[in-house]
Amino acid sequence: MNPIIALLKEHNVSDEQVRNLFQTLTENPLMAMGVLGQLGIAPDKLQGMMMQVMQNPGLIKDAVDELGLDFSKVEAAKAKLDSQSGEGR
């Protein structure tokens, strides 16, 4: 099992909530942070998970694939965010 999904499961996050989190991630990565914050996971655990993702960004793709979602949507959302953040410069 993907370590991100495993951590969520350790904190009693339901399958539906996990899927919702990653579905939101594929549609709007910024909103996914809000959804993640609402799951009630201790900040130190979230920080540890974020460190894992920063060290191995492929974990996101692995989790999306494991859940049967479309990773190309994550890439498209990321590209959109990148282009929007460059507009204000």
Backbone as a ProteinNet text record, in pm:
[ID]
protein_1_A
[PRIMARY]
MNPIIALLKEHNVSDEQVRNLFQTLTENPLMAMGVLGQLGIAPDKLQGMMMQVMQNPGLIKDAVDELGLDFSKVEAAKAKLDSQSGEGR
[TERTIARY]
85.3	0	89.3	46	117.4	129.6	248.9	267.6	175.5	135.7	42	-93.8	-140.7	-269.5	-261.9	-149.2	-132.2	-140.2	-76.4	-81.5	-224.3	-295	-433.8	-517.2	-496.6	-570.1	-537	-409.3	-368.9	-445.3	-489	-560.3	-711.4	-754.8	-898.1	-968.1	-895.9	-957.1	-1021.1	-1148.9	-1222.6	-1176.7	-1208.9	-1177.2	-1240.2	-1363	-1433.7	-1360.1	-1312.8	-1239.9	-1106	-1037.6	-910.8	-935.7	-1035.5	-1068	-1108	-1186.4	-1228.6	-1107.9	-1014.1	-893.9	-816.4	-793.7	-716.1	-795.1	-927.4	-1010.7	-998.7	-1004.3	-987.9	-849.7	-748.4	-612.2	-602.9	-674	-667.3	-738.7	-831.2	-908.7	-855.6	-812.7	-768.5	-673.1	-542.5	-445.1	-452.6	-485	-495.4	-611.6	-722.4	-837	-804.6	-720.6	-683.9	-616.4	-539.8	-475.5	-581.7	-687.8	-797.2	-866.4	-891.3	-954	-864.3	-735	-639.8	-642.6	-651	-654.5	-779.1	-887.6	-1013.3	-1020.2	-918.1	-921.9	-881.7	-834.7	-803.6	-674.4	-581.7	-452.5	-360.8	-287.6	-197.8	-96.9	-69.4	23.7	159.8	212.9	343.8	336.5	224.7	206.3	191.8	117.7	103.3	238.5	315.4	447.7	535.8	530.5	607.3	565.7	434.7	384.9	430.3	425.9	468.9	618.4	696.4	840	861.1	784	794.6	763.9	658.8	618.3	725.1	782.8	886.4	1010	1042	1158.1	1130	1004.4	967	832	830.2	704	626.3	693.9	627.1	522.1	527.2	427.4	286.7	275.5	143.1	90.4	175.5	133.6	96.5	178	149.8	14.5	-14.8	-142.4	-259.2	-244	-349.9	-375	-266.8	-280.8	-346.7	-304.3	-360.2	-510.6	-555.8	-698.1	-775.1	-702.7	-768.6	-809.5	-742.9	-774.3	-679.8	-706	-631	-522.2	-396.1	-284.8	-263.8	-303.5	-284.5	-360.2	-468.4	-542.6	-460.8	-382.3	-293.9	-190.7	-132.6	-32.5	-93.8	-215.1	-282.2	-311.8	-357.4	-385.5	-257.6	-149.1	-20.8	27.6	15	56.3	-25.6	-154.1	-241	-197.5	-168	-122	10.9	102.1	230.1	214.6	124.4	105.7	39.9	-51.5	-117.5	-21.5	67.9	161.6	263.9	287.7	382.2	322.1	188.4	121.5	147	161.2	174.1	314.2	406.1	545.2	576
-118.7	0	124.2	222.5	350.2	409	463.7	516.8	633.6	711.2	821.6	764.5	669.7	606.3	532.8	465.1	393.4	489.4	605.3	703	751.5	777.3	821.1	713.2	587.9	476.4	462.4	484.5	477.9	579	686.4	792.1	783.6	661.1	632.3	714.1	748.2	816.2	706.7	722.1	618.7	611	498.6	481.8	594.3	628.9	735.5	869.8	899.7	1024.9	1025.2	910.5	900.6	926.6	860.3	878.1	1022.7	1082.5	1221.4	1315.2	1290.2	1372.1	1367.2	1248.2	1235.6	1279	1262.6	1315.5	1467.6	1530.4	1675.1	1715.4	1638.5	1666.2	1666.6	1574.3	1569.1	1686.8	1748	1858.5	1995	2006.6	2136.1	2113.2	2107.9	2077.8	2170.6	2297.3	2389	2351.3	2311.6	2268.3	2141.1	2056.4	1931	1958.5	2065.7	2101.1	2130.8	2198	2225.8	2098.9	2008.5	1880	1801.7	1800.6	1730.5	1787.1	1918	1982.8	1948.9	1911.6	1880.2	1736.1	1656.3	1515.5	1490.7	1594.4	1581.7	1508.2	1507.6	1442.3	1542.1	1494.8	1580.9	1649.7	1778	1853.5	1787.2	1723.1	1658.4	1539.3	1468.8	1356.9	1408.9	1519.2	1579.9	1627.8	1687.5	1736.8	1621.1	1510.3	1392.8	1340.6	1341	1296	1390.2	1519.8	1617.6	1602.5	1571.8	1549.6	1428.8	1323.1	1204.4	1240.3	1318.6	1357.2	1445.5	1536	1624	1543.9	1440.7	1357.3	1260.7	1222.6	1128.4	1168	1268.2	1314.3	1205.3	1098.2	988	919	942.4	882.7	930.7	1055	1107.5	1029.5	1013.9	938.1	795.3	732.9	596	586.7	682.2	681	702.6	797.2	824.2	698.8	635.4	511.9	401.9	387.6	284.2	301.9	426.9	456	454.6	431.7	424	558.6	664.7	798.1	834	945.2	987.4	1086.7	1041.2	1126.8	1241.9	1227.6	1337	1461.8	1442.8	1558.1	1631.4	1557.7	1620.3	1705.8	1649.7	1723.1	1848.2	1836.3	1950.7	2059.2	2019	2115.5	2184.5	2108	2164.8	2265.9	2232.2	2323.6	2452.2	2438.6	2556.1	2644.6	2583	2658.7	2730.1	2656.7	2715.6	2835.6	2825	2937.2	3056.1	3028.9	3136.7	3207	3130.9	3192.7	3276.3	3247.1	3325.2	3452.8	3463.4	3580.5	3706.9	3692.5	3810.5	3865.3	3809	3853.1	3963.8
0	0	0	-71.9	-78.8	61.9	98.3	234	268.2	170.4	197.6	236.1	158	187.6	320.9	346.2	472.7	591.2	582	690.7	712.9	605.1	618.5	687.6	649.2	709.5	858.3	895.3	1035.9	1120.3	1058.1	1129.4	1107	1076	1063.6	956.7	852.1	738.2	653	624.1	550.9	405.2	341.8	199.4	117.3	152.8	80.9	95.9	217.7	240.2	165.4	163	90.2	-57.8	-110.6	-253.2	-281.2	-193.9	-211	-210.4	-118.4	-110.7	-241.5	-293.2	-415.6	-538.4	-535	-644.8	-646.7	-529.5	-521.1	-570	-533.9	-578.6	-730.5	-795.5	-941.5	-1006	-932.5	-988.1	-946.2	-821.6	-770.1	-652.4	-680.3	-574.4	-453.6	-473.5	-359.7	-268.4	-327.5	-246.8	-170.3	-228.4	-161.9	-28.7	-20	106.8	212.7	174	266.8	311.4	216.9	249.2	344.5	316.9	402.6	544.3	555.6	686.1	767	698.5	766.1	817	787.6	825.7	970.5	1039.4	1181.1	1212	1118.2	1140.9	1210.8	1310	1387.6	1296.1	1322.4	1237	1219.4	1323.5	1308.7	1213	1210.6	1117.6	974.6	959.5	826.5	775.2	863.3	824.4	777.9	849.5	810.2	673.6	649.2	519.7	408.7	436	335.9	305.3	407.8	387.5	296.6	318.6	233.1	87.9	68.4	-67.2	-131.6	-53.6	-107.9	-147.5	-69.5	-100.5	-214.7	-230.1	-334.1	-393.5	-484.3	-542.7	-616.3	-655.2	-723.2	-636.8	-505	-416	-449.9	-494	-532.6	-652.4	-753.8	-872.9	-835	-751.4	-708.7	-639.1	-551.6	-479.1	-575	-666.9	-765.3	-848.9	-893	-971.2	-889.3	-762.5	-675.1	-657.6	-657.8	-640.5	-772.4	-883.3	-1013.3	-1070.2	-1027.3	-1077.4	-1191.4	-1257.4	-1375.8	-1337	-1337.9	-1297.8	-1395.2	-1520.2	-1616.1	-1571.2	-1495.9	-1443.1	-1338.1	-1258.9	-1159.8	-1232.5	-1338.1	-1416.5	-1478.9	-1532.1	-1593.6	-1489.8	-1372.5	-1265.4	-1220.4	-1209.1	-1169.5	-1273	-1400.8	-1507.5	-1502.7	-1474.7	-1464.9	-1347.6	-1232.8	-1116.4	-1146.5	-1211.7	-1246.3	-1337.6	-1434.8	-1528.1	-1458.3	-1364.4	-1291.9	-1196.8	-1135.9	-1041.6	-1115.4	-1240.6	-1320.1	-1375.5	-1374.7	-1431.3	-1349.7	-1220.8	-1134.1	-1126.6	-1200.1	-1191.1	-1285.5
[MASK]
+++++++++++++++++++++++++++++++++++++++++++++++++++++++++++++++++++++++++++++++++++++++++

